[in-house]
Amino acid sequence: MKILKIIFWTLWRIWFYLMMGIPIIIMLPFLVVSILKEKWYPYFFVMARIWAKAILFGTGFYYKVEREQRLQRGKSYMFVANHTSMADIMLMLAVVKNPFVFVGKKELSKIPLFGFFYKRTCILVDRNCTRSRMEVFNRAQKRLHQGLSICIFPEGGVPHDESVVLDTFKDGAFRLAIEHQIPIVPLTFADNKKRFSYTFFSGSPGLMRVKVHTFVPTKGKTIENKKDIREVKEAVRTTIHEQLLAYEK
């Protein structure tokens, strides 16, 4: 029985990565055109959402979304969520309709085909380089001025210890949101660790639950006031953490 599970996990994981590439190959001419100019990013975003849904459904995942508040079209937001799986990227794209740009680690740009578009459309950060982290703010500011939103996984990466329910949050997402006075949208991904963690021989097709929480306002707060950053960060983390614990009951 264990051997059959290992065979299933191996074939299923390989299929997931194939699914990452197949839609890109099919849409390749349109994707290439859409990244030629930054102002065409919203068209790329539409195709990215198609790509994400194709991977999720093609790998046997389906999602259910509970929303406490609705997004407004044409408004910029800071999207933040817990991070436990590569599928977090696809699920975020599938759930959020407002065009946004990911801030993500530069290591993902090495993935064949996916990495080509990733490094040309996302804001990459080298977490070991202070200069790179500062450059993120400049690029994010430019994107926000273009009317886009930003998405950051504030844990700064996937915890190596999968028993960790939610790691500590870094300040970056909250500093950006406060600096630009945009609402923060907390999202809780309930099942991604169970469905598709970074442990190779694990996971299964099935339901991925998402909760879009009430937005956290930033108007009137300043980045000079460290207390403002800390309060907003802790409020968002508490919301997501409590929801994760509620899902486990």
C-alpha positions in Angstrom: 0.0 0.0 0.0 2.8 2.4 0.9 4.5 1.7 -2.5 1.3 2.5 -4.3 1.1 5.8 -2.4 4.7 6.7 -3.3 4.0 5.9 -7.0 0.8 8.1 -6.8 2.6 11.0 -5.1 5.4 10.8 -7.6 3.2 10.8 -10.7 0.9 13.4 -9.2 3.7 15.8 -8.4 5.2 15.4 -11.8 1.8 16.1 -13.3 1.5 19.3 -11.2 4.7 20.6 -12.7 3.6 19.6 -16.2 0.4 21.5 -15.6 2.5 24.6 -14.7 4.1 24.5 -18.2 1.3 23.3 -20.5 -1.0 26.4 -20.2 2.1 28.6 -20.6 3.0 26.9 -23.8 -0.6 27.1 -25.1 -0.8 30.9 -24.3 2.8 31.6 -25.1 2.4 34.2 -27.9 -0.2 36.1 -26.0 1.8 36.0 -22.8 4.9 37.3 -24.5 3.0 40.2 -26.1 1.4 41.1 -22.8 4.8 41.7 -21.0 6.2 43.9 -23.7 4.8 47.0 -22.0 4.1 47.5 -18.3 0.8 49.2 -19.1 -0.4 45.9 -20.6 0.1 44.0 -17.3 -3.7 43.7 -16.7 -4.0 41.6 -19.8 -1.1 39.4 -18.6 -2.9 39.2 -15.2 -6.1 37.8 -16.9 -4.1 35.0 -18.5 -2.2 34.4 -15.2 -5.6 33.7 -13.6 -6.5 31.3 -16.4 -3.1 29.6 -15.9 -3.7 29.3 -12.1 -7.2 27.9 -12.4 -6.0 25.4 -15.0 -3.3 24.1 -12.6 -5.6 23.9 -9.6 -8.5 22.1 -11.4 -6.1 20.0 -13.6 -4.3 18.7 -10.4 -7.6 17.8 -8.7 -8.0 20.9 -6.5 -11.2 22.9 -6.1 -11.7 25.9 -3.8 -14.4 27.5 -1.7 -14.2 31.2 -0.8 -15.9 32.9 2.2 -15.8 36.7 2.0 -16.4 39.1 4.8 -15.9 42.1 2.6 -15.9 42.7 -1.2 -13.1 44.3 -3.2 -13.8 47.5 -5.2 -12.9 47.5 -8.9 -10.1 49.9 -9.7 -8.9 50.3 -6.1 -5.4 49.3 -4.9 -4.9 46.9 -2.0 -2.2 45.0 -0.1 -3.1 41.3 -0.2 -1.5 39.1 2.5 -1.9 35.4 3.4 -0.3 32.6 5.2 2.3 30.7 3.1 2.7 26.9 3.2 2.7 25.7 -0.4 3.6 26.6 -4.0 -0.1 26.3 -4.7 -0.6 29.5 -2.6 0.4 31.5 -5.7 -2.2 29.8 -7.9 -4.9 30.1 -5.3 -4.3 33.8 -4.7 -4.5 34.4 -8.5 -7.7 32.3 -8.7 -9.4 34.1 -5.8 -8.5 37.7 -6.4 -9.8 39.5 -9.5 -8.2 42.9 -9.0 -4.9 43.0 -10.9 -2.0 42.7 -8.4 1.8 42.1 -8.5 3.5 39.5 -6.4 6.5 40.4 -4.3 8.4 37.1 -4.1 11.8 35.5 -3.7 14.1 35.5 -6.6 14.8 31.8 -6.4 11.5 31.0 -8.2 12.8 32.8 -11.3 15.0 29.7 -11.8 12.0 27.4 -12.6 12.0 26.7 -16.3 9.4 28.6 -18.4 7.5 29.8 -15.3 10.6 31.7 -14.2 10.9 33.6 -17.5 7.5 35.3 -16.9 7.9 35.4 -13.1 11.0 37.6 -13.1 9.5 39.9 -15.8 6.1 40.5 -14.0 6.8 40.1 -10.3 8.9 42.2 -7.9 11.8 40.0 -6.9 13.6 40.2 -3.6 16.8 38.8 -2.4 16.1 38.5 1.3 19.8 38.3 2.1 20.5 41.7 0.4 19.5 44.9 2.1 19.7 46.9 -1.1 17.3 44.4 -2.8 14.8 44.8 0.0 14.9 48.6 -0.4 14.5 48.3 -4.1 11.2 46.4 -3.5 9.7 49.6 -2.1 10.6 51.6 -5.2 9.2 49.1 -7.6 6.1 48.5 -5.5 5.5 52.3 -5.4 5.7 52.4 -9.2 3.1 49.6 -9.5 0.7 51.2 -7.0 0.9 54.5 -8.9 -0.2 52.5 -12.0 -3.4 51.5 -10.2 -2.3 47.9 -9.4 -2.4 46.1 -6.1 0.5 44.2 -4.3 0.6 40.7 -2.8 3.1 39.7 -0.2 3.3 36.6 1.9 4.5 38.3 5.1 6.1 35.2 6.7 8.9 35.8 4.2 8.9 32.2 3.1 7.5 28.8 3.9 8.5 27.6 7.4 10.8 24.6 7.3 9.0 23.1 10.2 5.5 22.1 9.0 4.2 21.9 12.5 4.4 25.7 12.7 0.8 27.0 12.2 1.8 30.5 11.3 5.3 32.0 11.4 6.1 35.5 12.6 5.4 38.3 10.1 7.9 40.7 8.6 7.2 44.4 8.4 7.5 45.0 4.6 3.9 44.5 3.5 2.6 46.7 6.3 5.1 49.5 5.8 4.2 49.6 2.2 0.5 49.6 2.9 0.8 52.4 5.5 3.1 54.5 3.3 0.6 54.4 0.5 -2.5 54.5 2.7 -4.1 51.4 1.1 -6.2 48.8 2.8 -4.7 45.5 3.8 -6.7 42.4 2.8 -5.9 39.4 5.0 -6.6 36.0 3.5 -6.5 32.6 5.2 -5.6 29.5 3.2 -6.9 26.6 5.3 -5.8 23.5 3.4 -2.8 24.2 1.2 -0.3 22.6 3.6 -2.4 19.5 3.7 -3.1 19.4 0.0 0.3 20.3 -1.5 3.1 21.0 1.0 6.8 21.1 0.1 7.2 17.6 1.4 7.3 15.6 -1.8 5.6 12.4 -0.6 2.5 14.1 0.7 -0.8 15.7 -0.3 -3.9 14.8 -2.2 -6.5 16.4 -4.5 -9.4 18.0 -2.8 -10.9 21.1 -1.3 -8.9 24.3 -0.6 -10.8 26.7 1.7 -10.2 30.4 1.6 -11.4 33.2 3.8 -11.2 36.8 2.8 -11.3 38.8 6.0 -12.5 42.3 6.7 -10.0 44.8 5.4 -7.6 46.5 7.8 -7.5 50.3 7.2 -4.2 52.2 7.2 -5.4 55.8 6.8 -4.0 58.1 9.4 -1.2 55.8 10.2 2.5 56.6 9.5 5.6 54.6 8.9 7.5 56.9 11.3 5.3 55.6 14.1 6.7 52.1 14.8 3.7 51.4 16.9 1.4 51.9 13.9 3.3 49.3 11.9 3.4 46.9 14.9 -0.3 47.2 15.6 -1.4 46.7 12.0 0.9 43.7 11.6 -0.2 42.0 14.8 -3.9 42.7 14.0 -3.5 41.0 10.6 -1.5 38.1 12.0 -4.0 37.5 14.8 -6.9 37.4 12.3 -5.2 34.8 10.1 -3.8 32.8 13.1 -7.2 32.6 14.8 -8.8 31.5 11.6 -6.3 28.7 11.0 -6.9 27.4 14.5 -10.7 27.6 13.9 -10.3 25.5 10.7 -8.3 22.9 12.7 -11.2 22.3 15.1 
